[in-house]
Each structure stands twice: as structure tokens, then as C-alpha cells.
Amino acid sequence: MPRRKKARRYEEKASEKVGRALHEMKRGELKSGGSGTRVRSRKQAIAIGLSGARKAGGKVPPAPGSC
């Protein structure tokens, strides 16, 4: 029995935004929104990239706390 293909959860645009955010974090250039402090956590950098993809209109599932 052949396996069914799953639909992609994230668009290509989302992975580009997350990758860019991770690179900025590694270089020390990524800042958080309100306070403007540097982002040090990998999870926070991914969250910033995904929210940027959502704002740009990419296919990204909603954030966990925003139901």
C-alpha cells in the first residue's frame, strides 16, 4: 500500500523567515520587540521568524496561545 503524501504545514516563505531570524540571532543582531534586548534563545528566534511569516501572509499554523 503506497503512503499518502501529507500536506505541508509551513510554506517555503516561513522557513526562509525562520532561517533569517536564526542567522541574525547567531550574529547577535536579532532584537525582541518591546524591550529591544538581544535574543539569545533559539526557540524565541524561531517564534519571531514564524510571526514574521504570518504577518507576510505565509501558510503557517496559528500560534498556540492565540485561539
VOPAGU-2260 file (C-alpha; in pm, 1 decimal, decimal comma):
REM VOPAGU-2260
SITE   aa  ch    i         X         Y         Z
SITE  MET   A    0       0,0       0,0       0,0
SITE  PRO   A    1     159,3     332,1    -103,0
SITE  ARG   A    2     196,2     603,6     157,6
SITE  ARG   A    3     -13,2     915,5     123,6
SITE  LYS   A    4     158,6    1249,0      95,5
SITE  LYS   A    5      87,0    1486,3     381,5
SITE  ALA   A    6       6,8    1847,2     312,7
SITE  ARG   A    7     284,4    2085,0     411,6
SITE  ARG   A    8     216,9    2268,1     736,3
SITE  TYR   A    9     455,1    2553,4     661,4
SITE  GLU   A   10     517,1    2741,0     341,2
SITE  GLU   A   11     861,9    2796,0     193,7
SITE  LYS   A   12     839,1    3162,6     295,5
SITE  ALA   A   13     807,0    3056,7     660,9
SITE  SER   A   14    1125,7    2851,5     653,9
SITE  GLU   A   15    1312,2    3141,0     491,6
SITE  LYS   A   16    1194,8    3382,3     763,0
SITE  VAL   A   17    1289,9    3139,9    1041,5
SITE  GLY   A   18    1630,3    3077,6     884,2
SITE  ARG   A   19    1694,9    3450,1     856,1
SITE  ALA   A   20    1594,4    3502,6    1220,5
SITE  LEU   A   21    1827,6    3224,0    1336,1
SITE  HIS   A   22    2119,7    3372,8    1141,5
SITE  GLU   A   23    2053,3    3714,1    1293,0
SITE  MET   A   24    2040,3    3559,3    1639,3
SITE  LYS   A   25    2374,1    3384,8    1587,6
SITE  ARG   A   26    2533,2    3713,3    1477,2
SITE  GLY   A   27    2377,6    3894,4    1773,8
SITE  GLU   A   28    2162,7    4122,8    1559,1
SITE  LEU   A   29    1815,3    3989,0    1643,3
SITE  LYS   A   30    1627,2    4201,6    1895,6
SITE  SER   A   31    1299,5    4133,9    2071,9
SITE  GLY   A   32    1003,3    4360,8    2005,3
SITE  GLY   A   33     914,2    4560,1    2313,9
SITE  SER   A   34    1232,0    4599,2    2514,2
SITE  GLY   A   35    1481,2    4578,9    2228,5
SITE  THR   A   36    1710,0    4335,5    2412,0
SITE  ARG   A   37    1912,3    4079,8    2218,7
SITE  VAL   A   38    1752,7    3740,0    2161,3
SITE  ARG   A   39    1963,2    3453,0    2298,4
SITE  SER   A   40    1718,4    3163,7    2284,8
SITE  ARG   A   41    1681,3    2950,2    1972,9
SITE  LYS   A   42    1310,5    2894,8    2045,0
SITE  GLN   A   43    1247,7    3266,6    2069,0
SITE  ALA   A   44    1425,4    3324,6    1736,9
SITE  ILE   A   45    1206,1    3061,2    1569,6
SITE  ALA   A   46     893,5    3222,1    1717,3
SITE  ILE   A   47     999,1    3563,8    1583,6
SITE  GLY   A   48    1057,0    3413,5    1236,9
SITE  LEU   A   49     718,2    3240,1    1234,3
SITE  SER   A   50     533,4    3551,8    1344,2
SITE  GLY   A   51     706,9    3744,9    1066,6
SITE  ALA   A   52     590,5    3482,3     817,0
SITE  ARG   A   53     234,9    3512,8     949,6
SITE  LYS   A   54     245,1    3890,0     903,6
SITE  ALA   A   55     375,1    3843,3     549,3
SITE  GLY   A   56      76,2    3620,0     470,3
SITE  GLY   A   57     252,3    3282,4     459,6
SITE  LYS   A   58      85,5    2949,1     526,2
SITE  VAL   A   59     170,4    2899,0     894,5
SITE  PRO   A   60     -46,5    2740,4    1164,8
SITE  PRO   A   61    -173,3    2981,0    1432,3
SITE  ALA   A   62      36,5    3040,5    1742,3
SITE  PRO   A   63     -51,4    2806,0    2034,4
SITE  GLY   A   64    -185,3    3076,9    2264,8
SITE  SER   A   65    -388,2    3269,9    2009,4
SITE  CYS   A   66    -702,8    3054,1    1986,1
